[in-house]
Each structure stands twice: as structure tokens, then as C-alpha cells.
């Protein structure tokens, strides 16, 4: 019984990690798109970056 529970726990951990990694990929993609939009749509008068830092 214990080995079966350990295998099920391992499967849940792997599936959860895969889901979390997929969510992080979508978040990274959204941040990249926002950064590219900000890079393209920067103010005309400024000579540099659109962000403050």
C-alpha cells in the first residue's frame, strides 16, 4: 500500500510541476509581449528606454 501511495504522490508532484512550468511559460510570454510593445511604442521625444530603471 505504501509504494502505491508513493507512486501516486510522485505522479501528482510531477503533474503539478508540469502545470506550474506551463503557467510560467505563459507568464514569461506575456511579459515579453508587453516589453516588446513598450519598446516599439516608446515616447518619441525621449532618447532612451520607456521604463524608468
N, C-alpha and C positions, 0 to 999 in steps of 0.2 A: 504494500500500500504506500509506503514512504517513497520508493523510487518513482511510482506513478505520479505522486504529488509533486516531486521534484522536477520531473519532466514537464508536467503541466505548468509549473511555476516558471521554468526556463522558457517555455513557449510563450507565455504571457509577457515575460520580460523582453524577449526578442521582438515580439509583435508590437509591444508598446514603444520600444526604442525605434523600430522602423517607422511607426506612425509619427513619433516626435521628430525624427530626421526629415520626414517628408514635409511636415509643417514648417520646420526650419528652412528647408529649401524654398518653400513658397514665400516665407517672410523675407529671405535674402533676395529673392527675385523682385518682390515688391519694393524693397529698399533700393535696389539697383535701378528700377524703372523710375522711381521718384528722383534719384540722384541724376539720372540722365535727363529727365525733364527739367530739373533745376539747372543743369549745366547748359542746356540748349536755350532755356527761357530766362537767362540771366539779364539783369538790367543793362540797358545799352550804354548808360553813362559811366558805369564802373569798369575799371580795367581788369578786375580780378574775379574772385570767386563770389558766388551768390550766397554762400553761407558765411557766418561770422567768424568762425575759427579757421 
